[in-house]
Every structure is written in C-alpha cells, then in structure tokens.
Amino acid sequence: MEKGTGRPAPTVLEGSQALADDLDAIYRIDRLRRLSAQTRLLLLEMIYRAGSGHVGSSLSCADIISVLKFDQMDWQASRPRTESDVFVLSKGHAVPAWYAALIVDGEVDPTYVSALRRIDSPFQGHPDRCRFDLVDVSTGALGQGLSVALGRAEAKRLKRQDTWVYCIVGDGEMQEGQIWEAVMYAGIRAVANLIVFIDYNKSQSDGPLKDVLPLDGLTEKLGSFLWHVQEIDGHSHAEIRNAVIRAKENRHQPSVIIAHTRKGYLGDDRILLDGAHSGTLSAQDFEEAVRYLGGLV
C-alpha cells in the first residue's frame, strides 16, 4: 500500500510512465518558454518596423497564442482548413502575435516581418482573410468574433467533425452586447467544441477596465450561462496548457478560460511601455526589449 493513502503502491511500469509524463511536460513547457520569447521578439520587430501597432495587447496574449499554436491546436498551413481546428482572434488588433507565431513555426517566410500594416500587404493591422488565408476569420470590429467562432463550432458539430474552435476575446470586448448573445446561445446549446480565452489584462483603449465598465463577478456570470469556467495565470505556459487539456476533457459544455494577463508583458519583471494599449516603440525601447528577450530564447 502507498504509505498514508490506503491506495495500492504504483507498479514499476506505472511509476516509469508517470516519470516519462513528467519529463515530457517539463520538455514541453521549456520549449513553449523559448518559442513564446521568439514570438515576442518578432512581433516587436514588426511593430517597430511599421512605426505603429498595438504593442500592449499583442504582448498580453502572446503566451496564449504560443501554447495554442505550438502545442495544443491541430492547425498547420499545409492542412485543408476544413479538416483543422479553427482559430478566431476576436481581439483582432493583437494580430501581430499570430503573425509572429506563424513565422516562428515556419509557416510564413521571415521576410514578412517588414510587411506589417503596409498597403496591400497580407499582414494587415487587423486579420484580413481576403489578403491572407492563414487567418481563419477577418476580425477587428470588437464583439463579433465570438459569434463567428460559435457558428464555426456549430457547423463542425453538424458535420460530425471531431475538431475544435478556439477564440480569444479581450476583456474590454466583453462589454459588447453581442458577446453575451453568443455566450447565452453556446451555453444553452452545449456547444462543447468551443474553447474561449478571455485576455483579462484589465485595460482597454479608453483606460483601466474598472474605470470604464468593470467585469465584476465574471466567473459567476459565465457559469450561470452554463459554461465550464477556469481562471488561470495567462502568462504561465503550464497553466494555459493544463486549462486547455481540461477544457477538452469536458464534452458537455462550452469552455471559457479567464486568463489574467498584463499588457506589455515581456516577463515577470519587465513591462513594455508601462502597459499601454498601443504606442510607438522608440529605438531604445526596442533594443532593451530585444536584449531582455534574447536572454530567454
């Protein structure tokens, strides 16, 4: 018996498997740490070269996008879109993080790092599927992406496709009425192949969330709409990854993961541009961020 538990002691085979699982998790988290640092480096270079962009918002969701793109989503540029998971970045202004992840993962030529916000470029300031087919949905008008993600998830259910739809919304975006229409429908209809992240960085374009329209009781509100709700540290790769795994295990409800993040996040001890929603990177800002992130790669 296992001492103090009353359970049978694990066999040698079970112990070996548990050790292998632990080592695999350690490897995956270390890999995600390095890939997310590379993603941040590239998104900063894009915004610096473009001379404008939503720095803070892109950095706050970079870890979420990294875990999804590099570890959890079944999403490759070479696969037919109809056979893959779907990714909807409802907070479309953070799209430099998605572009950067595509480059890091070898899906897009690195020369596109200089193409952000250029006229007729595929790398527009918001996702534009008409110009770039490696975004699943054009977004930018806040509040609409979740409804589209919900529709895509329902379509997959009707076609009996065993794939997932992922959506990232901003916390300021949660103030939109259309969001709550989609939340109500998904819960009542038990659209369980839909996994939503709320990038809860507590800031929006007009200022701190608490001064504009607070989201107090968000966990309880979403739970009352029959969603499976988790709250995590949105910069912990282990917590993000485990939350997605738990969401996939729940096949009876849509899942929402409230990810507590910080705008402008480079690391626990480094916030860029004082967490501003958007802004212009000076040469000094950029060079200091590159040096800092270079030590994490």
C-alpha positions as CSV (number, residue, x, y, z in Angstrom):
1,M,0.0,0.0,0.0
2,E,1.1,3.6,-0.6
3,K,2.0,5.0,2.8
4,G,-0.7,7.1,4.4
5,T,-3.2,6.9,1.5
6,G,-4.7,3.4,1.7
7,R,-4.1,3.1,-2.1
8,P,-2.1,0.3,-3.7
9,A,1.5,1.3,-4.4
10,P,2.2,2.1,-8.1
11,T,3.8,-0.7,-10.1
12,V,7.3,-0.2,-11.6
13,L,5.6,0.2,-15.0
14,E,3.2,2.8,-13.7
15,G,6.0,4.7,-12.0
16,S,8.0,4.7,-15.2
17,Q,5.1,6.0,-17.2
18,A,4.5,8.8,-14.6
19,L,8.1,9.8,-14.8
20,A,8.0,9.8,-18.6
21,D,4.9,12.0,-18.5
22,D,6.6,14.4,-16.0
23,L,9.7,14.7,-18.2
24,D,7.5,15.2,-21.3
25,A,5.6,18.0,-19.6
26,I,8.9,19.7,-18.5
27,Y,10.3,19.5,-22.0
28,R,7.1,21.0,-23.5
29,I,7.0,23.9,-21.0
30,D,10.7,24.7,-21.7
31,R,10.0,24.6,-25.4
32,L,7.0,26.9,-25.0
33,R,9.0,29.3,-23.0
34,R,11.6,29.6,-25.7
35,L,9.1,29.8,-28.6
36,S,7.0,32.4,-26.8
37,A,10.1,34.6,-26.4
38,Q,10.8,34.2,-30.1
39,T,7.2,35.2,-30.9
40,R,7.5,38.3,-28.7
41,L,10.8,39.3,-30.4
42,L,9.2,39.0,-33.9
43,L,6.0,40.8,-33.0
44,L,8.0,43.7,-31.5
45,E,10.2,43.8,-34.6
46,M,7.1,44.0,-36.8
47,I,5.6,46.8,-34.8
48,Y,8.9,48.7,-34.6
49,R,9.5,48.5,-38.3
50,A,5.9,49.5,-39.0
51,G,6.1,52.5,-36.7
52,S,2.8,51.7,-35.1
53,G,0.7,48.9,-33.7
54,H,-0.9,47.5,-30.6
55,V,2.1,46.6,-28.6
56,G,0.5,46.0,-25.2
57,S,-2.4,44.0,-26.5
58,S,-0.2,41.8,-28.6
59,L,2.1,41.0,-25.8
60,S,-0.6,40.2,-23.3
61,C,-1.9,37.3,-25.4
62,A,1.4,36.1,-26.8
63,D,1.7,33.2,-24.3
64,I,-1.9,32.1,-25.0
65,I,-1.3,32.1,-28.7
66,S,2.1,30.3,-28.3
67,V,0.5,27.4,-26.3
68,L,-2.3,27.1,-28.8
69,K,-0.1,27.3,-32.0
70,F,2.9,25.3,-30.8
71,D,1.3,22.7,-28.6
72,Q,-2.5,22.4,-28.4
73,M,-4.2,23.3,-31.7
74,D,-4.4,20.9,-34.7
75,W,-3.5,23.7,-37.1
76,Q,-1.0,23.7,-39.9
77,A,-0.9,25.8,-43.0
78,S,-0.4,22.7,-45.1
79,R,-3.6,21.1,-43.9
80,P,-7.0,21.8,-45.5
81,R,-8.8,24.4,-43.4
82,T,-12.0,22.2,-43.3
83,E,-10.0,19.4,-41.6
84,S,-8.3,21.5,-39.0
85,D,-9.1,23.3,-35.8
86,V,-10.3,26.9,-36.2
87,F,-8.6,29.9,-34.5
88,V,-10.5,33.2,-34.2
89,L,-8.7,36.2,-32.8
90,S,-11.7,38.3,-31.9
91,K,-9.4,41.0,-30.5
92,G,-8.0,41.4,-34.0
93,H,-5.7,44.4,-33.1
94,A,-3.4,41.8,-31.4
95,V,-2.8,40.0,-34.7
96,P,1.0,40.7,-34.7
97,A,1.2,37.9,-32.1
98,W,-0.4,35.5,-34.6
99,Y,1.7,36.6,-37.5
100,A,4.9,36.2,-35.4
101,A,3.8,32.7,-34.2
102,L,3.3,31.7,-37.9
103,I,6.8,32.8,-38.7
104,V,8.4,31.1,-35.7
105,D,6.6,27.9,-36.6
106,G,7.9,28.0,-40.2
107,E,4.5,28.6,-41.8
108,V,5.4,32.0,-43.3
109,D,8.6,33.4,-44.8
110,P,10.5,35.5,-42.3
111,T,10.8,38.4,-44.8
112,Y,7.2,39.3,-44.0
113,V,8.4,40.7,-40.7
114,S,8.8,44.0,-42.5
115,A,5.3,43.9,-44.1
116,L,3.1,44.8,-41.2
117,R,0.5,47.5,-42.0
118,R,1.9,48.1,-45.5
119,I,-0.6,48.8,-48.3
120,D,-1.8,45.6,-49.9
121,S,0.3,43.5,-47.5
122,P,-1.1,40.2,-46.2
123,F,0.0,41.4,-42.8
124,Q,-2.7,44.0,-42.2
125,G,-3.1,45.7,-38.8
126,H,-6.2,43.5,-38.2
127,P,-6.7,40.0,-39.6
128,D,-7.9,40.1,-43.2
129,R,-8.7,36.8,-44.8
130,C,-9.2,38.4,-48.2
131,R,-5.5,39.2,-48.2
132,F,-4.1,36.4,-46.1
133,D,-5.6,32.9,-46.0
134,L,-3.7,31.9,-42.8
135,V,-6.2,33.7,-40.7
136,D,-9.4,31.8,-40.3
137,V,-11.7,34.8,-39.8
138,S,-11.4,38.5,-40.5
139,T,-11.8,40.4,-37.3
140,G,-11.4,43.9,-35.9
141,A,-14.9,45.1,-35.1
142,L,-14.9,44.1,-31.4
143,G,-17.6,41.8,-30.2
144,Q,-18.2,39.9,-33.4
145,G,-15.5,37.2,-33.4
146,L,-17.1,35.1,-30.7
147,S,-20.4,34.9,-32.7
148,V,-18.4,33.7,-35.8
149,A,-16.5,31.2,-33.7
150,L,-19.8,29.9,-32.3
151,G,-21.1,29.5,-35.9
152,R,-18.0,27.6,-36.9
153,A,-18.2,25.3,-33.9
154,E,-21.9,24.5,-34.6
155,A,-21.0,23.8,-38.3
156,K,-18.4,21.3,-37.1
157,R,-20.9,19.6,-34.8
158,L,-23.4,19.3,-37.6
159,K,-20.8,17.8,-39.9
160,R,-19.6,15.5,-37.1
161,Q,-16.1,16.8,-37.3
162,D,-14.1,16.0,-34.2
163,T,-12.1,19.2,-34.2
164,W,-12.1,22.3,-32.0
165,V,-12.7,26.0,-32.4
166,Y,-10.6,28.4,-30.3
167,C,-11.4,32.1,-29.8
168,I,-9.5,34.8,-27.9
169,V,-11.5,37.8,-26.8
170,G,-10.4,40.9,-25.0
171,D,-11.7,41.9,-21.6
172,G,-12.9,45.3,-22.8
173,E,-14.6,43.4,-25.6
174,M,-16.7,41.6,-23.0
175,Q,-18.6,44.8,-22.6
176,E,-20.2,44.3,-26.1
177,G,-23.8,43.1,-26.1
178,Q,-23.2,40.7,-29.0
179,I,-20.7,38.8,-26.9
180,W,-23.4,37.9,-24.3
181,E,-25.8,36.8,-27.0
182,A,-23.2,34.3,-28.2
183,V,-22.5,33.3,-24.6
184,M,-26.2,32.6,-23.9
185,Y,-26.6,30.5,-27.1
186,A,-23.5,28.5,-26.7
187,G,-24.3,27.6,-23.1
188,I,-28.0,26.6,-23.8
189,R,-27.0,24.6,-26.8
190,A,-24.0,23.0,-25.1
191,V,-21.6,23.8,-27.9
192,A,-18.8,21.8,-26.2
193,N,-16.2,22.0,-29.1
194,L,-15.8,25.8,-28.4
195,I,-12.9,26.9,-26.2
196,V,-12.7,30.7,-25.5
197,F,-9.9,32.6,-23.8
198,I,-10.6,36.0,-22.2
199,D,-7.4,38.0,-22.3
200,Y,-8.1,39.6,-18.9
201,N,-5.4,42.3,-18.8
202,K,-7.7,44.8,-17.1
203,S,-7.1,47.6,-19.5
204,Q,-8.7,48.8,-22.7
205,S,-8.3,51.6,-25.2
206,D,-10.1,54.2,-23.1
207,G,-8.2,53.3,-19.9
208,P,-8.4,50.9,-16.9
209,L,-11.3,48.5,-17.2
210,K,-12.5,49.3,-13.7
211,D,-12.9,53.0,-14.7
212,V,-14.8,52.3,-18.0
213,L,-17.1,49.3,-17.3
214,P,-15.9,46.7,-14.7
215,L,-16.4,43.0,-15.2
216,D,-17.0,42.1,-11.6
217,G,-18.2,38.6,-10.9
218,L,-17.2,37.4,-14.4
219,T,-16.7,33.8,-13.3
220,E,-20.1,33.5,-11.7
221,K,-21.8,35.2,-14.6
222,L,-20.3,32.9,-17.2
223,G,-21.0,29.9,-15.0
224,S,-24.7,30.9,-14.8
225,F,-24.8,30.8,-18.6
226,L,-23.9,27.1,-18.3
227,W,-20.2,27.4,-19.4
228,H,-17.3,25.5,-17.9
229,V,-15.2,28.2,-16.4
230,Q,-11.5,28.2,-15.4
231,E,-9.3,31.1,-14.1
232,I,-5.5,30.9,-14.7
233,D,-2.3,32.9,-14.9
234,G,-2.3,33.8,-18.6
235,H,1.5,34.0,-18.7
236,S,2.1,30.6,-17.2
237,H,2.5,28.1,-20.1
238,A,1.8,25.2,-17.8
239,E,-1.4,26.7,-16.5
240,I,-2.6,27.6,-20.1
241,R,-1.7,24.2,-21.4
242,N,-3.4,22.3,-18.5
243,A,-6.5,24.5,-18.8
244,V,-6.9,23.6,-22.5
245,I,-6.5,19.9,-21.7
246,R,-9.2,20.1,-19.0
247,A,-11.4,22.0,-21.4
248,K,-11.1,19.2,-24.0
249,E,-12.0,16.7,-21.4
250,N,-15.3,18.4,-20.8
251,R,-17.5,17.3,-23.7
252,H,-20.8,18.6,-22.2
253,Q,-20.3,22.4,-22.1
254,P,-18.5,25.2,-23.9
255,S,-15.4,26.2,-22.1
256,V,-14.1,29.6,-21.2
257,I,-10.6,30.3,-19.7
258,I,-10.2,33.6,-17.9
259,A,-6.5,34.3,-18.4
260,H,-5.2,37.0,-16.0
261,T,-2.5,38.9,-18.1
262,R,-0.7,42.2,-18.2
263,K,-0.5,44.5,-21.2
264,G,3.1,44.9,-22.5
265,Y,4.2,41.8,-20.7
266,L,7.8,40.7,-21.5
267,G,8.5,38.8,-18.3
268,D,7.6,38.9,-14.6
269,D,10.0,41.8,-14.1
270,R,9.6,43.6,-17.4
271,I,6.5,45.5,-18.8
272,L,6.9,47.4,-22.0
273,L,5.6,51.0,-22.5
274,D,4.1,50.9,-19.0
275,G,1.4,48.5,-20.3
276,A,0.0,51.0,-22.8
277,H,-2.8,49.7,-25.2
278,S,-0.8,50.8,-28.2
279,G,2.1,53.2,-28.9
280,T,5.2,53.9,-30.8
281,L,8.4,51.9,-29.8
282,S,11.5,54.1,-29.6
283,A,14.8,52.7,-30.7
284,Q,15.8,52.4,-27.0
285,D,12.5,50.6,-26.1
286,F,13.0,48.1,-28.9
287,E,16.7,47.5,-28.2
288,E,16.2,47.0,-24.5
289,A,13.3,44.6,-25.1
290,V,15.4,42.6,-27.7
291,R,18.2,42.2,-25.2
292,Y,15.8,41.1,-22.4
293,L,14.0,38.6,-24.6
294,G,17.2,37.4,-26.2
295,G,18.2,36.0,-22.8
296,L,15.1,33.9,-22.7
297,V,15.4,32.2,-26.1
